[in-house]
Amino acid sequence: MRKMNFWKAAVLGSALLCGTDAFAADSTLSELAAARGRFVGSILNSEWFNNSLGSDATIYESTHKANFNIVVAENEMKFDATEPSRGSFSFTKGDKLMAYAAANGMQVRGHALAWHSQVPSWVSTLAQQVESAGGSARDTLLSVLKTHIDSVVGHYKGKIREWDVVNEAINDNGTHGWRSEGSVWYQYIGRDFIDSAFVWAHKADPDAKLYYNDYALEWGMGTGTKAQFAYDSIAVRLKNAGIYITGIGTQTHIQNTHTSTPSNLRTLASKLKSIGMTMQITELDIGFALGTAISDADYAAQGHLYRQFMDLFLEAENMEAFVIWGFSDKYSWLKDQSKYNGLIFDSSFAKKPAYDSLVASLKAHDASTVTAAGSVDPVEWESGSTFGKATYVIVDYTTAGAESVGSWNGDVAAGLPSFVSTALDGVTGYMDVPLAGCDQSEESCGYQHAIYTLPDDAVSKNVLAKCENLLITMRGKTETNYVNVGVNSPWFSLQYGRAAEVGSWSEATVDLQAVRDSAAAPTQLTFNSNGSGVYVTKIAAAGCPDDLSPIQKVSKRSNLGMSFANKNLYVNGTDRAKVELFDMQGRPVLKALNVNGSVSLQGVANGLYVVRVSTGSVSLMKRIVIQ
């Protein structure tokens, strides 16, 4: 790997741009950290990877870019995300993180290779099958883990600065021994899965720093404590065995009342320094108990506690990275932990006293007094994407004749989509798409879908399987709608909660990875929401092969039709229809194949149902009342 003095380059660049007082009052966290040769970072939340930040996308990214020089994926580099089925690896979202880091001068932490949680079900199923057949589940899972580490670390070799190789292998009971329950790795392999994971990770990328990562290490050392066990049984044991390990990561998910924790971590950092190892703060947040009122004094105290951790970080010679598990209270996992408001920006992305306290600590520690992390490789990343750069316009309702491109139908009680030619917020031409307008989990509402049948050209070219993303330009009608977008053949969801903002047109991105993974050839898009409806003005696909024509074509509408009367469903436009009947919870009630003319529903109990009629690549849906 080519080494350079990254810190000198960063600091000199800032000085040239900003003058001699390069780190004055308005300096950001990343500028102050870089001047001291250290990393201050945050995760990118899953909402960022899934393009579901809506109108927050711009301020979210600008805040993150301005303040952090190291980044971690919240979930997208874990086992279930990177190897969802055996031997089938998905690096799309991890690669997106790498491209972001490279473009913004950030380093990357990889999280996490071996963990008891977020392991796909196929791993335990495989072990059970091998064991039932009389084979060695231990040998099988060692092979699985080695292949996973070789593939994932190898994919990012020379690019990721440090990895959490093993995460949370110590249990939570009073003895703090190995996590023997709930860990497929310990259950079938034993303790040495840890040793093997570090050996394989080091072999896959000899330049990467390798960490053991865990929570509750901040509660102090001593007999029976988790920190002592991690120090003795992981750090010291692996070192004595000649297995490469850089150090220990302390997650440090705490509450505002846990005021003794910074001094406890000073002790752990000192112990690790004594054996030549590093300690990182990897997942810090300082939350308040859910339901408690928070005063200005409470926020000030929270900030003081954040500062104590930053003081420790800057004063310890064997620390390099200070990572917060999120940055805005609007996007935080803490609500799932019965805590809230634990980060350094509030839900409006305004700086909190915690942010100011971190800045104050950095400014109070002159760069000359802080031990720098040393030479660093800037991340260089060229996208390995197999996708092209073309955009294929499926339908653009601002163009003449677009209302005949493809067709809309569905089972929404409020009616079918209709074309509107008048101007709205600068857009002339769009579809008015009614949606449920009620809680679809309630029986009285039931799941309701508006369905867009793709034009023939898009179907014949299998656009949804060949392109990277869908781009849907839409607007909320009377309120912001969060729309779930899916496909047919087979029916499944692509992504949930695409935001259609009220009052303005916005482009929602929908990842088409699920289509590619399924090897399906969808002919229709489905839209459902508890909201009352959206306006759609354009549907396009991005990241398409260059040979896919982006020209919109007008296709003929299908002649398929249906009507219902006297407990008989009448079908026209085909002599080989498939008819399916569902109750309002989506459960199948009746299925008839090769229907020519009509099918009797005389034996079906009275009630509200959804009927779907399909032939070839075209289907219609409608609500009916049987009485």
C-alpha positions in Angstrom: 0.0 0.0 0.0 1.3 3.5 -0.9 1.7 5.5 2.3 1.6 9.3 2.6 1.3 11.8 5.4 -2.4 12.2 5.2 -2.6 14.5 8.2 0.0 17.0 7.0 -1.7 17.2 3.6 -5.2 17.7 5.2 -4.0 20.3 7.6 -1.9 22.2 5.0 -4.8 22.2 2.6 -7.1 23.8 5.2 -4.5 26.4 6.1 -4.0 27.4 2.5 -7.7 27.8 2.0 -8.6 29.4 5.4 -5.5 31.5 6.2 -3.1 31.0 9.0 -5.8 30.6 11.6 -7.1 27.5 9.9 -9.0 26.1 12.8 -10.8 29.1 14.3 -14.2 29.3 16.0 -16.2 27.7 13.1 -14.0 24.7 12.6 -15.9 21.4 12.3 -15.2 18.3 14.2 -13.4 16.6 11.3 -11.1 19.6 10.8 -10.2 19.8 14.4 -9.7 16.0 14.6 -7.5 15.9 11.5 -5.3 18.7 12.8 -4.6 16.4 15.8 -4.0 13.3 13.7 -7.2 11.6 15.0 -10.4 10.2 13.5 -13.9 11.4 14.6 -16.7 9.6 12.9 -20.3 8.4 12.7 -22.3 5.7 11.1 -24.3 6.3 7.9 -27.8 5.1 8.9 -29.6 2.4 6.9 -32.0 5.1 5.7 -29.1 6.6 3.8 -28.2 3.4 2.1 -31.9 2.7 1.2 -32.5 6.2 -0.2 -35.3 6.8 2.3 -34.2 10.1 3.9 -36.8 12.0 1.8 -36.4 15.8 2.2 -33.7 15.3 4.8 -31.2 13.8 2.3 -29.4 17.1 1.6 -29.0 18.3 5.2 -28.2 14.8 6.4 -25.3 14.3 3.9 -24.0 17.9 4.3 -23.9 17.5 8.1 -22.2 14.2 7.9 -19.6 15.3 5.4 -18.7 18.4 7.3 -18.0 16.8 10.6 -16.6 13.3 10.3 -13.4 11.8 8.8 -14.2 8.1 9.4 -17.4 6.3 8.6 -19.1 3.0 9.4 -22.1 1.3 7.9 -25.0 0.8 10.4 -25.9 -2.7 9.0 -24.8 -3.0 5.5 -21.4 -4.8 6.0 -22.8 -7.4 8.5 -23.1 -11.1 7.6 -26.7 -11.1 6.6 -26.2 -8.1 4.3 -23.1 -9.3 2.6 -23.8 -13.0 2.2 -27.6 -13.4 2.3 -27.3 -17.0 0.8 -24.4 -19.3 0.9 -21.6 -18.3 -1.5 -23.7 -15.4 -2.9 -22.2 -12.1 -1.9 -23.8 -8.7 -2.1 -21.4 -5.7 -2.0 -23.7 -3.1 -3.6 -24.3 -1.1 -0.4 -20.8 -1.6 1.0 -19.4 -0.3 -2.3 -21.7 2.7 -2.0 -20.1 3.5 1.4 -16.6 3.2 -0.1 -17.4 5.5 -2.9 -18.8 8.0 -0.5 -15.8 7.8 1.8 -13.4 8.2 -1.2 -15.3 11.2 -2.5 -15.3 12.9 0.9 -11.8 12.2 2.3 -12.9 9.7 4.9 -11.5 6.5 6.3 -13.7 3.4 6.8 -14.3 1.0 9.7 -15.7 -2.4 8.6 -18.4 -3.7 10.9 -18.7 -6.7 11.6 -17.4 -10.1 10.4 -18.4 -12.6 13.1 -21.3 -11.8 15.3 -24.0 -13.9 17.0 -26.7 -11.6 15.6 -27.8 -10.8 12.1 -26.6 -14.1 10.8 -28.8 -15.4 8.0 -30.9 -18.4 8.8 -29.2 -20.5 6.2 -26.1 -20.8 8.5 -27.9 -22.5 11.4 -30.0 -24.6 8.9 -26.9 -25.8 7.2 -25.3 -26.8 10.5 -28.4 -28.7 11.6 -28.6 -30.5 8.3 -24.9 -31.6 8.4 -25.2 -32.7 12.0 -28.4 -34.7 11.3 -26.6 -36.4 8.4 -23.8 -37.4 10.8 -21.3 -34.9 9.4 -19.2 -32.3 11.2 -21.1 -29.1 11.7 -18.0 -27.6 13.3 -15.9 -28.2 10.2 -18.7 -26.9 7.9 -19.2 -23.7 9.8 -15.5 -23.1 10.0 -15.4 -23.3 6.3 -18.4 -21.0 6.0 -16.8 -18.4 8.3 -13.5 -18.6 6.4 -15.1 -18.2 3.1 -17.1 -15.2 4.3 -14.1 -13.5 5.8 -11.9 -14.2 2.8 -14.5 -12.9 0.4 -15.6 -9.8 2.3 -12.2 -8.6 3.6 -10.7 -9.6 0.3 -13.2 -7.5 -1.6 -12.1 -4.4 0.3 -8.4 -5.3 0.7 -6.3 -2.3 1.0 -9.3 0.0 1.3 -10.8 -0.4 4.8 -8.6 0.9 7.6 -9.9 -1.4 10.4 -12.4 -4.2 10.9 -14.5 -5.3 13.9 -13.5 -9.0 13.3 -15.5 -10.4 16.2 -18.4 -8.6 17.9 -20.0 -9.3 21.3 -18.7 -12.8 22.0 -18.9 -12.3 25.8 -22.1 -13.1 27.5 -24.2 -10.8 29.8 -24.6 -12.9 32.9 -22.7 -12.3 36.1 -19.7 -14.4 35.2 -19.1 -12.7 31.9 -17.8 -15.9 30.2 -18.2 -16.8 26.5 -21.5 -16.1 24.9 -22.5 -19.8 24.7 -26.2 -19.3 24.0 -27.7 -17.7 20.9 -24.4 -17.8 19.0 -24.3 -20.3 16.1 -20.5 -19.8 15.9 -19.9 -20.8 19.6 -22.6 -23.5 19.5 -21.0 -25.5 16.7 -17.3 -24.3 16.8 -16.5 -23.2 20.3 -14.2 -20.4 21.4 -11.7 -20.9 18.7 -14.0 -19.4 16.1 -12.6 -16.1 17.5 -9.0 -17.2 17.0 -9.7 -18.4 13.5 -11.6 -15.3 12.5 -8.6 -13.1 13.4 -6.1 -15.4 11.6 -8.2 -15.4 8.4 -8.9 -11.6 8.5 -5.2 -10.8 8.9 -4.3 -13.2 6.0 -7.0 -11.6 3.8 -5.7 -8.1 4.4 -2.4 -7.9 6.3 -2.5 -4.1 6.4 -5.9 -3.8 8.0 -6.2 -3.1 11.8 -8.3 -5.8 13.5 -10.5 -5.3 16.6 -12.6 -7.2 19.1 -15.7 -5.1 19.7 -18.2 -5.2 22.6 -20.5 -3.2 24.9 -20.6 -2.8 28.7 -16.8 -2.6 28.8 -17.1 0.9 30.3 -18.3 -0.5 33.6 -14.8 -1.0 34.9 -12.2 -3.8 35.3 -11.8 -6.3 38.0 -12.7 -9.9 38.7 -15.9 -11.0 37.0 -16.2 -7.9 34.8 -16.7 -8.0 31.1 -13.8 -5.6 30.5 -11.5 -7.8 32.5 -12.6 -10.9 30.6 -12.1 -9.2 27.2 -8.6 -8.0 28.3 -7.5 -11.4 29.6 -9.3 -13.9 27.4 -9.1 -12.0 24.1 -6.4 -9.3 24.0 -3.8 -11.1 26.2 -4.6 -14.6 25.1 -4.5 -13.8 21.4 -1.3 -11.8 21.8 0.4 -14.7 23.7 -0.8 -17.1 21.0 0.9 -15.0 18.3 -2.4 -14.1 16.6 -2.6 -10.6 15.2 -5.0 -8.3 17.0 -4.8 -4.5 17.0 -6.9 -3.9 20.1 -10.4 -3.6 21.6 -13.3 -1.5 20.5 -15.6 -0.3 23.3 -19.1 0.4 22.0 -20.1 2.6 24.9 -23.9 2.8 24.6 -24.7 4.5 27.9 -27.3 6.7 29.6 -26.8 10.3 30.9 -26.6 9.0 34.5 -23.6 6.8 33.8 -21.0 9.4 34.9 -18.3 7.0 36.1 -17.8 5.4 32.6 -15.1 7.8 31.2 -12.7 7.1 34.0 -13.3 3.4 33.8 -12.3 3.5 30.1 -9.2 5.3 31.0 -8.2 2.3 33.0 -8.9 -0.1 30.1 -7.0 2.1 27.7 -4.0 2.1 30.0 -4.1 -1.6 30.4 -4.2 -2.1 26.7 -1.3 0.3 26.2 0.8 -1.8 28.6 0.6 -4.7 26.1 1.0 -2.6 23.0 -2.6 -2.5 21.9 -5.1 0.2 20.9 -8.5 1.0 22.2 -11.2 2.6 20.0 -14.5 4.2 21.0 -16.7 2.6 18.3 -20.4 3.2 18.9 -20.9 6.0 21.5 -24.3 7.4 22.4 -25.5 8.9 25.6 -29.3 8.7 25.8 -32.0 9.7 28.2 -34.5 7.2 29.5 -37.6 7.2 27.2 -40.4 9.2 28.7 -38.4 11.4 30.9 -38.4 15.2 30.5 -35.1 16.8 29.4 -34.1 20.2 30.7 -31.4 22.5 29.4 -29.3 21.5 32.4 -29.7 17.9 31.4 -28.5 18.6 27.9 -25.5 20.5 29.3 -24.7 17.5 31.5 -24.9 15.2 28.5 -22.5 17.5 26.8 -20.1 17.4 29.7 -20.2 13.6 29.6 -19.4 13.6 25.9 -16.5 16.0 26.6 -15.1 13.6 29.2 -14.9 10.8 26.6 -13.3 13.2 24.1 -10.8 14.3 26.7 -9.9 10.6 27.4 -9.6 10.0 23.6 -7.2 12.9 23.0 -5.1 12.2 26.1 -4.7 8.5 25.6 -1.7 7.7 23.4 -3.1 4.4 22.1 -6.4 5.7 20.7 -7.1 6.6 17.1 -10.9 6.7 16.4 -13.9 8.2 18.3 -17.1 7.0 16.6 -20.6 8.0 17.5 -23.5 5.6 16.6 -25.4 8.2 14.6 -25.4 12.0 14.7 -29.0 13.3 14.5 -31.6 12.3 17.0 -34.0 11.9 14.1 -32.2 8.8 12.8 -31.2 6.8 15.9 -31.6 3.2 17.1 -32.0 4.4 20.7 -35.8 4.3 20.6 -35.4 0.5 20.3 -33.4 0.6 23.5 -35.9 2.7 25.5 -33.7 5.7 25.3 -33.8 8.9 23.1 -32.0 12.1 22.2 -28.6 10.6 22.7 -26.7 12.2 19.8 -24.9 15.5 19.1 -27.4 17.0 16.6 -31.1 17.3 17.4 -34.0 16.0 15.1 -33.7 19.3 13.1 -30.0 18.8 12.6 -29.2 21.7 14.9 -26.1 21.4 17.1 -26.7 20.4 20.7 -24.5 21.2 23.7 -22.9 17.8 23.2 -21.5 19.0 19.9 -20.2 22.2 21.4 -18.5 20.2 24.2 -16.7 18.0 21.7 -15.4 21.0 19.8 -14.3 22.6 23.1 -12.4 19.5 24.1 -10.6 19.4 20.7 -9.7 23.0 20.9 -8.4 22.6 24.5 -6.0 19.9 23.4 -3.3 21.5 21.3 -2.2 19.3 18.4 1.3 19.2 19.8 0.1 17.3 22.9 -2.0 14.7 21.0 -0.4 11.5 19.7 -1.4 11.2 16.0 -2.6 8.0 14.4 0.2 8.1 12.0 0.4 7.8 8.2 -2.8 6.9 6.5 -3.8 5.9 3.0 -6.6 8.1 1.5 -9.4 5.8 0.3 -9.4 5.4 -3.4 -12.4 3.7 -4.9 -13.5 3.2 -8.4 -17.0 1.8 -8.7 -17.0 -1.8 -9.7 -20.6 -1.5 -10.7 -21.7 -3.6 -13.6 -24.5 -1.1 -14.3 -24.3 1.3 -17.2 -24.9 5.1 -17.1 -28.0 5.3 -19.3 -31.4 6.4 -18.0 -34.4 4.6 -19.5 -37.6 6.7 -19.4 -40.5 4.4 -18.8 -43.1 7.1 -18.9 -43.0 10.9 -18.7 -46.5 12.4 -18.4 -45.4 15.8 -19.4 -44.9 14.6 -23.0 -47.7 14.3 -25.5 -49.5 11.0 -25.6 -47.9 9.7 -22.4 -51.3 8.9 -20.9 -51.4 5.9 -23.4 -47.9 4.6 -22.3 -48.6 1.5 -20.2 -51.8 1.4 -18.2 -53.1 1.8 -14.6 -55.5 -0.3 -12.6 -55.8 -1.7 -9.1 -58.1 -2.5 -6.2 -58.0 0.9 -4.4 -61.5 1.6 -3.0 -61.2 5.3 -3.9 -61.0 4.5 -7.6 -58.5 4.1 -10.4 -55.7 6.5 -11.4 -56.5 9.2 -13.8 -54.5 11.5 -16.1 -54.5 15.3 -15.2 -53.3 17.8 -17.9 -53.4 21.0 -15.9 -50.3 22.5 -14.3 -49.3 21.8 -10.7 -46.2 23.3 -9.1 -44.6 23.8 -12.5 -45.4 20.4 -13.8 -48.0 20.0 -16.6 -49.1 16.4 -17.0 -49.3 13.8 -14.3 -51.3 10.8 -13.0 -53.6 11.2 -10.0 -53.1 7.9 -8.2 -55.5 7.3 -5.3 -54.2 5.1 -2.4 -55.8 3.5 0.6 -56.3 6.5 2.9 -56.6 4.2 5.9 -54.6 1.7 8.0 -54.2 -1.2 5.7 -53.4 -3.5 8.7 -57.0 -3.1 9.8 -59.6 -5.5 8.4 -61.9 -2.6 7.5 -59.3 -1.2 5.2 -57.3 -4.1 3.9 -54.3 -3.9 1.6 -55.0 -1.8 -1.5 -52.7 -1.5 -4.6 -52.6 0.9 -7.5 -50.9 -1.0 -10.3 -49.0 0.3 -13.3 -48.5 -2.1 -16.2 -45.2 -1.4 -18.0 -45.2 -0.5 -21.7 -44.3 -3.3 -24.0 -40.9 -2.0 -24.8 -39.9 -1.9 -21.1 -41.2 -5.5 -20.7 -39.5 -6.9 -23.7 -36.2 -5.4 -22.6 -36.7 -6.5 -19.0 -35.7 -3.0 -17.9 -36.3 -3.6 -14.2 -33.9 -6.5 -14.1 -31.2 -4.7 -16.1 -31.1 -1.3 -14.4 -29.9 -0.3 -11.0 -32.7 1.9 -9.7 -36.1 3.2 -10.4 -36.6 6.9 -10.3 -40.2 8.0 -9.5 -41.0 11.7 -9.6 -44.1 12.2 -7.4 -45.8 14.5 -5.0 -48.2 14.0 -2.1 -51.8 15.1 -2.7 -53.0 16.4 0.6 -50.2 15.2 2.9 -46.8 13.6 2.7 -47.3 10.0 1.7 -44.9 7.2 2.4 -45.4 4.8 -0.5 -44.4 1.1 -0.7 -43.3 0.1 -4.2 -43.3 -3.5 -5.5 -43.6 -5.6 -8.5 -45.6 -8.6 -9.8 -44.6 -12.0 -11.2 -44.1 -12.9 -8.4 -45.5 -10.3 -6.2 -43.0 -8.8 -3.7 -42.0 -5.4 -2.3 -38.9 -3.5 -3.6 -38.7 -0.9 -0.9 -40.9 0.6 1.8 -41.7 4.2 2.7 -40.6 6.2 -0.4 -41.5 9.7 0.5 -43.9 11.8 -1.7 -43.7 15.2 -0.1 -46.8 17.4 -0.1 -46.3 20.8 -1.8 -43.4 19.9 -4.0 -42.3 17.3 -6.6 -39.4 15.1 -5.6 -37.7 12.1 -7.1 -37.8 8.9 -5.0 -35.1 6.3 -5.7 -36.1 2.6 -5.5 -33.3 0.0 -5.5 -34.0 -2.8 -8.0 -31.6 -5.3 -6.3 -34.6 -7.5 -5.2 -35.6 -8.0 -8.9 -32.1 -9.0 -9.8 -31.8 -11.4 -6.9 -35.1 -13.1 -7.8 -34.3 -13.5 -11.5 -37.9 -12.3 -12.1 -39.2 -10.4 -15.1 -41.8 -8.1 -13.7 -44.4 -6.5 -16.0 -46.1 -4.3 -13.4 -45.3 -1.9 -10.6 -47.4 -1.8 -7.5 -48.0 1.1 -5.1 -49.6 1.0 -1.7 -49.8 3.4 1.2 -51.9 4.3 4.2 -52.0 7.8 2.8 -54.7 9.1 0.5 -52.7 9.2 -2.7 -50.0 10.7 -4.8 -49.4 12.4 -8.1 -46.9 10.7 -10.4 -45.3 12.6 -13.3 -42.4 10.4 -14.3 -41.1 6.9 -13.9 -37.6 6.1 -15.2 -34.9 3.6 -14.6 -31.3 4.6 -13.9 -28.0 2.8 -14.2 -29.1 1.0 -17.3 -27.0 -0.5 -20.1 -26.1 2.0 -22.8 -27.9 -0.1 -25.4 -31.3 0.2 -23.7 -33.2 2.8 -25.7 -34.3 5.7 -23.4 -37.0 6.7 -25.9 -40.5 6.5 -24.6 -42.8 4.4 -26.7 -46.6 4.3 -26.8 -48.0 0.9 -26.2 -51.4 -0.4 -26.9 -53.7 -0.9 -23.9 -54.6 -4.4 -23.1 -58.2 -5.5 -23.9 -58.4 -7.5 -20.7 -61.4 -6.6 -18.7 -63.7 -7.9 -16.0 -67.1 -7.3 -14.4 -69.0 -8.8 -11.5 -72.8 -9.5 -11.2 -75.0 -12.0 -9.5 -72.0 -13.8 -7.8 -70.4 -14.4 -11.2 -67.2 -12.8 -12.4 -67.1 -12.1 -16.1 -63.8 -11.9 -18.0 -63.3 -10.5 -21.5 -60.3 -9.9 -23.7 -58.9 -13.4 -23.3 -59.9 -17.0 -23.3 -57.2 -18.2 -20.9 -57.4 -16.0 -17.7 -56.2 -16.8 -14.2 -58.7 -15.6 -11.6 -57.6 -15.3 -7.9 -59.8 -14.2 -5.0 -58.3 -12.8 -1.7 -59.9 -11.7 1.5 -59.0 -8.3 2.9 -56.0 -9.7 4.8 -54.5 -11.0 1.5 -55.3 -14.6 2.2 -56.2 -16.7 -0.9 -59.9 -17.8 -1.1 -60.2 -19.1 -4.6 -58.1 -19.8 -7.7 -59.3 -20.7 -11.2 -57.1 -21.3 -14.2 -57.9 -21.1 -18.0 -61.1 -19.1 -17.4 -63.0 -18.4 -20.6 -65.9 -16.1 -20.1 -66.9 -16.4 -16.4 -66.3 -18.1 -13.1 -68.9 -18.6 -10.4 -68.4 -17.3 -6.9 -71.6 -18.8 -5.6 -69.8 -20.8 -2.9 -67.9 -17.9 -1.4 -69.2 -16.4 1.8 -70.5 -12.9 1.8 -68.0 -10.1 2.4 -65.5 -7.8 0.9 -62.8 -9.3 -1.4 -60.1 -8.5 -3.9 -60.1 -10.3 -7.2 -57.1 -10.5 -9.5 -57.5 -11.5 -13.2 -54.3 -12.1 -15.2 -53.3 -13.3 -18.6 -49.7 -13.3 -19.8 -47.9 -10.2 -18.5 -51.1 -8.2 -17.8 -53.3 -8.3 -14.7 -56.2 -6.4 -13.3 -57.3 -6.0 -9.7 -60.6 -4.9 -8.3 -62.6 -4.9 -5.0 -65.9 -6.7 -5.0 -68.6 -7.2 -2.5 -70.3 -10.6 -2.4 -73.7 -10.5 -0.8 
